[in-house]
Amino acid sequence: MQRRNVMRAAVAGAGSVALGFTMTRPSFAYPALPGTSPYGALQAADARGLQLPAGFTSRIVARSSQTVPGTSYTWHSAPDGGACFADGNGWIYVSNSEVSSGGGVGALRFDASGNVVDAYRTLSGTRTNCAGGATPWHTWLSCEEVDRGYVYETDPFGDDAAVRRDAMGRFKHEAAAADADHGVVYLTEDVSDGAFYRFRPATWGNLATGTLQVLTQTGSALAWATVPDPDGSPTATRNQVANTKRFNGGEGCYYTDGICFFTTKGDNKVWAYDADANTLATVYDDNVSGAPLTGVDNITGASGSGDLFVAEDGGNMEICIITPDDVVAPFLRITGQSGSEITGPAFNPAGNRLYFSSQRGTSGSSSGGITYEVTGPFRGL
């Protein structure tokens, strides 16, 4: 049995898998307000143009249109959503390519010391692969951000061919977040009147068949309703169910400890759907918080600390943190790249390295993307 399939078999039947994180959020006094970062003030920009807290360092691990050093793989244009996967003593970082033709997914393999030892493709020939999400059985869901786009399940280890998952619906897919506690995968939709979905596989660990549902709201009551035609034609999936709850430009999506956090860029909000209580709360709202975080996009969480890390599409080109005590503050800033956006934040399995990309780099072109690693004393380690 191949390495990834061994790992998949070990977790597919598990009741709860945290994808390497043990986050808790003891405070729910939303929405978050500006405050002092637990990491302190940002320092002067380093040689790569990154402003980081004291004690943190950066390096560039890949550049679009250039061969990844030590490999034969040319790093893809417009790097977007990403995630890390354990690989023996090392790890793999996967990254989507948000180009309209020939998008797909690329991967970087690191050894135990953090050296890049391989780079390769895991998905080719798809369109505008924006965000996505990891599964507990160690696959990567790559989402097409186009009308009636698909979700593709890919193998980060490069052993198995990617599989299109039609049952997960055809719409302008953005991100996905697997919830092993409730046996569903949450999905966001990047349109101004988008919906928030969940896909319930017929068998957890197998996305070939299942039920696509949409979140509805009647008065103050939330409910999940089955989408009659996940194919989305002739009627878009978001318009098939009465009282569908609307979200303005769904973006990043991240699940932990009973809560799915997701972002909407049209109104600069971070949301928290509590799956146990079936409630929805606003974690961050720039109209309330004074807009230290704008262009909210991809989102991830840090091991142990409960901190959320939210990347900006534009704005000040920052990754901001939202702490469990509801403080929002910049964690890092990229200088000299105002024509770009930050994408794909993800921690390595140990939680001491953060990967992300500037999608268009200093050139403002999709061929100028830069993928970074930031190392330092992250909280909770």
Helices and strands as residue ranges (DSSP letters): H 3-11, E 33-34, E 50-51, E 57-63, E 79-87, E 90-97, E 105-110, E 116-123, E 129-134, E 140-144, E 151-154, E 163-164, G 166-168, E 173-179, E 184-189, E 196-203, E 206-218, E 221-226, G 237-239, E 250-256, E 259-264, E 269-274, E 279-285, H 286-289, E 296-301, E 308-312, E 318-322, E 327-334, E 342-347, E 353-358, G 366-368, E 370-375
